[in-house]
Amino acid sequence: MQAIFGIGAIGIAIWQIFISKEYFNNIKKQSSPLLLALIALIASLIFAAVLIVYGVTTLYSLL
């Protein structure tokens, strides 16, 4: 069960980074304020980083 959580967290983090990259590419085309868009982008990348750390530590604890 721990392995599923670890792999799932890493998978979601990779997906989150991909979505953040697409969002960053589309920031110029959006009508939202630039500051709020950057805050959302940074929060998304922090969430992805936390998921990667959680996934790796979970998988490492199984060894």
Stockholm file with secondary structure:
# STOCKHOLM 1.0

chainA/1-63         MQAIFGIGAIGIAIWQIFISKEYFNNIKKQSSPLLLALIALIASLIFAAVLIVYGVTTLYSLL
#=GR chainA/1-63 SS CHHHHHHHHHHHHHHHHHHHHHHHHTGGGCCSCHHHHHHHHHHHHHHHHHHHHHHHHHHHHTC
#=GC SS_cons        CHHHHHHHHHHHHHHHHHHHHHHHHTGGGCCSCHHHHHHHHHHHHHHHHHHHHHHHHHHHHTC
//
